[in-house]
Amino acid sequence: MSYAEQYTDAVLTGEIIAGKKIKQACNRFKSDLARQNTKDFPYYFDDKIEKKIIAFVELLPTTDGKKLHLAQFQKWILSQLYSWRETGTGNKRFDRAFISMARKNSKTYLASTMGIIALLMEDEPQQGRQVLFTANAYKQARLAYDMMASELRQVVKASPYIRQRLKIGKMQITDKDSNSFAMALSSDTTTLDGYGAQLAICDEYHLSKTTKVLEALKTGMIKNENATLVIISTSGDDTNVPMYSEYQFVSKVLEGKEHADRYFIAIWEIDPEDTETLLDHPEIWIKANPLFEVESVRKTMTSTIRDDLQLAIKQENIASVLVKNFNTWQNAKTNQFLTIEDWKKTQIHVTPNIKGKPVYIGIDLSKTGDLSSVSWLIPLNDGEFFIDSFSFVGTKGGLDRKERRDNISYTKLQDRNECDITTLDSGVIDYSKIYDFVNTLIESNKLELQAICYDPWNMNTLLTDFEKQGYPMIEVRQGAQTLSVPIRELQEAIYNKKVVHTNNQLLEYSINNAVLRYDSLNNVLLDKTKYETRIDPLAALLDAWTIGRTYFKEIEGRRANNDFYKSDDFSF
């Protein structure tokens, strides 16, 4: 039985406690074994390569010169990355990898080991292989490189052959036989120009605010049919980052909702239901800390994590521990409007039929060169509301600059039909497009417009146009007196799953950015985490919610009144 199968069986039989995503990954592996070398799955598992890889790695001394014994999960990762091959070419199956686990679980060692394999063992291409370590900060990228150099210095001491073959420098390790090299690079994309990596590792990707480094690495690797791009990282405390979007996608792959046969995925994390009882059940900490299978490591790390957890509970600041020690994504903002977990719980996968439904439309206009939003609230059945949103993006100062400042790709969101980027040379938003969008939304769905609910700021032109249409217009004054109660009721409706939505990423982005600000009377208003971020879609939704949230109460009231007028009690 292969090493990969041994770990898989240990997980699926419960011998090794594992979280939902690792169980899904193990089931994926078993399914792939069953269908290998078929028309729909042109890949095969080569256990001979697995034996070579594991034997080679366990020959490598650790940085302190001791003999290494790989843990089962480490063998499972290395086995799958290198033993799966493409039928016909023999190239590696996986050209992408997403590996995530809590801190202090040997991620850096794993990265350095993959670098050594690529530099010394791989032979496709035979010449000029490049191993690149990148991270958001150059210092972080150096960690895996320095560990790789330290390990290889131990090998050089023991092997005259390797001593003749390798040149280990401060900035670059060179394999003279194949003219191949390994080096660390900063996140500045200009430093990546001209490289074409055989192996590129992006360490602690959760700190990256844009996809530019990943895109630059992918572009350089495009001509190398046997290359692998690896994300290896813990989770983070900000869900408005590219890694979280990638995490959402790979999670769908594990669930079988998306397909990516050339993407290796391994995510060790505690399950959502574990968070309430962590302190009482240290045996489940292995779900996020796979190195706990090594008894000496488990004993050492358990006491440290328990101390961190107890202190966090006392200080009511558990989010940082959930990220660091248990590898869960958090949005650790003070006075956060809503957690990403609560928002995700109300997501539906199929847009409901809204034809002929009543609708409340909220409009929030900002500066003409910034971001303006239209959000709508549609009553469904049983007191449930469906919400959605669309935004208009100004480009004054340049789209690229705006995307960097706002930390989001409006270009991709436009492709998802969640926004419209202005085409005017001035970069300002064309308000006639907002007018056309609202009309099209109403007419194409035959919606029964209850009201257009608007923030009066900058609304003059659109207000006139809509009034000419005969639309019912309701001004929503911006202030605690008007909005405090609706904000609290919107939170409560989402908690109670009375609000549903599809995967609108721009609306989710605004939810993530929103925090609560309180006045001296404990009235609440929405605010954003910092100047650069946007909450306009949520602000437009709040306008619609402020007026439309009482829809069901009013409908029930009308029915009760009507029944009364029809009854014998309405006469004498």
Secondary structure, DSSP 4 states (H G I P E B T S, - for coil): --HHHHHHHHHHTTSS---HHHHHHHHHHHHHHHTTTBTTB-EEE-HHHHHHHHHHHHHS--TTSPPP---HHHHHHHHHHHHEEETTT--BS-SEEEEE--TTSSHHHHHHHHHHIIIII--SSSS--EEEEEESSHHHHHHHHHHHHHHHHHHHHH-HHHHHHEEE-SS-EEETTTTEEEEEE-S-GGGGTT---SEEEEETGGG-SSSHHHHHHHHHHTT-TT-EEEEEE---S-SSSHHHHHHHHHHHHHHTSS--TTEEEEE----GGGGGGGGG-GGGGGGT-GGGGSHHHHHHHHHHHHHHHHHHHHTT-THHHHHHTT-------TTBS--HHHHHHTB-SS----TT-EEEEEEE---TTSEEEEEEEEE-STT-EEEEEEEEE--TT-HHHHHHHHTS-HHHHHHTTSEEE---TT----HHHHHHHHHHHHHHTT-EEEEEEE--TT-HHHHHHHHHTT--EEE---SHHHHHHHHHHHHHHHHTT-EEB---HHHHHHHHHEEEEE-TT--EEEEESSTTS--HHHHHHHHHHHHHTTHHHHHHHHHHHHHHHHSGGG--
